[in-house]
Amino acid sequence: MENKIRVILVEDEPFWQKNISKYINKENDIEVVRIIDNGPDAIEAAKSLEFDVILMDINLSRANLDGLMAIRVLSQAGHKVIALTAIKEQEVIAQSFKSGAVNFINKSSLVDILRAIRDAHMNQIYIHPDGSEVLRNEYLKEIRLSQVLTPSERQVYDLKSRGLNKTQIAGQLHKSISTIKKQIRFVKDKLKEQGISF
């Protein structure tokens, strides 16, 4: 069959490289055109290789979710990236989507990867159940945050959530550290009432 959907598989474990590519290559309309074992090489290959969809493992080389950085770079370049991992933590799933993944599939749901590839290629919106509940929860959390926090409190919340300390937040927002301390305390109190962790 001509015009197959061309997939780059970014995966560092030989077991998964072999089994995922074998599973995909059984299909008449999809083929793995390259297997890459790290994020930087995937970013580089995407500049010259012709492909349609990238399957990106999140934990490459045991380097603490380094696949998320690659997803961010590749999605910003306009590529369709599906996050693929054995990790099930909600925060990691949320980070995958925030980084730009079009879908999230756990390796235990590998049988569903074919639909995810076809949907991504056709620009169809179908979020796999492995990621849909987390997306829904994130959406509801966003609504609650916008209802509860003032715009300036939301700025503090977002910067603190990104890992900045009080001094860095104060510098970025051009406020005193004592003002930031007060705002963080107000934010924590408001979110505690809503049952949102901070």
N, C-alpha and C positions, 0 to 999 in steps of 0.2 A: 504494500500500500504506500502510495506517495504521500508527501506532506504529513509525515508523522509528527506528533508532538515531541519536541526534543527536550530532554531533561538533563540537567546537571545534578548529580548526586554529590553532596558535600557531607562526607561521613568518614571518620577516622578508624573505625573498627572493621577489620577484614570480614568478620562474620556478617555484619550488616551490609557492608559493601556488596558482598557476594549475593546475599539473599534478597536484598531489596532490588538490586539491578536485575537479577534473574526473574523475580516476580514481575517487574515492569516489562522486561523485554519479551515476555510471553504474549503480550498484547500486540494486535495488528496495527494499532494507531499511536502507540507511544514507544519511545526508545530512550535509553540512557546513552547520551553522547559523550559524557565524560564523568569519571569519578575522581573527586578531589578530596584530599584528607585534611585540609585546613582552610580557615577563612580568608587569610591574605591571598593565597593562591586562587581561591574562588573569585575574589574581587578582581584580580588581575586577568583571569581567564575570561571573565564576563565582558571585558573590553574588546576582545577579538573573536571569541567563539560565537557561533550562531546557535541559539537555543531559545526555548520558549518559557520554561519553568525551572526554578531551582528548588530542590529539596535540601533543606539546610538542617543538619543536626545542630542542636544548641550547645551541647557540651563537647567541644572538639579538643583533643589532646589533653583532656582532663584540666582544661585551663579556665575553669570557672565561668561558664556561660559565654565563652568568647564568640560563639555563633551569633549572639544577639548583635554584637558590633557589626559583623558581616551582613546580617539582615538589614540593619539600618543603612549601611553604605549602599548595598545592592538595591534596596527598595527606593532610596532617594534617587538612584540612577534610572529608575523606571522599570526595574525588573520585578517579576512576580515570584515571590519567595514563599514557600510553605515551610513552616517550622516543623521539624520532625525530631522527637526526643523520647526518652524513657522517663523523663522527669514529669511529675504530676502536681508539683506545688502551684497553687493558684497565682502567686506573685510572678513566677516564671512565665506562666501562660500569658498573664496580663502584659508582661514586659515584651513578649514575642510580638503581640499585636501592636503595642506602642512603638516597637522598633520598625514596624511596617510589614509584618508577615500578613499574607492574604488569608492564611488558614493555619490551623495548628492540629497536628496529628500525633498521637502517642504511638510509639512503636508497637504497643500491644494491639493497636487498631489498624495494623498494616493493610488488612484487606480493603480498607476504605481509601487507601492512598490513590488508587486509580481514579476514583470519582473526583477527588480533590485536585488532581493534576488536570483532568479534563475541564473541570469547572474554572480553575484558575486560567487556563488557556483561553476559554471562551468568555472570560470576564463575568462569569455568573457568581452571584453571591450565595454561597452555601457554607456556613461555618459548621465544621464537624462538632458533634457533641462533646468531644474532648476539650474544646475551647469555648463553646457557645455559652455555657453557664457562667464562666468567668467573665466573658464579655458583657453579659447581661448584668452581673453583679457590679462590674466596673461602671457601666452606664448608670445604674441606679445610684451608685455611690457619688458619681459626678453630679447628678441632679440634687442629691441631698447636700453636697458641699456647696453648690451654687445657691441653695436656699438658706443655708445656715451661716456661711462666712461672708463677711464684707469683701469687696475687691482687694483691699490692702491685706486683709487676713489671708485671703486666698494666695496672694503673692508669697507671703511668708510660708504658708503651708506647702506650696509647690517647691520652693527653694529648699526647705527642710527635708521634704520627701526625696529630693535629689541628692541629699547627703551633705548639704552645706551646713557649717556650724553657725552659731549666733554672730560671730565676728564677720564671717563671709557674707551672711545675709544682710547685716547692717551696712557693709561696704557696698554691696550690690544695689541696695534700695536707698542708699544715702540717708540712713537713719542712725540714731544712737543705739548702742548695744542695749541700754536700759529699755528703750522703746521696743526693740525686738523681743527682749525677754518678756515684757508685758504682753505683747501680741501673741507670742508662743503660748503663754499661760492661758490667755483668752481662747485661743484656738483649741488647745487641749481640753479645756472645760466644756466648750461647745460640742466638740466631737464626742467627748465621753458621754454627754447626755444623749447623743444620737447613736451610741454604740459603735462608733467608728474609731478604729485604732489609729494612733498617730505616734 
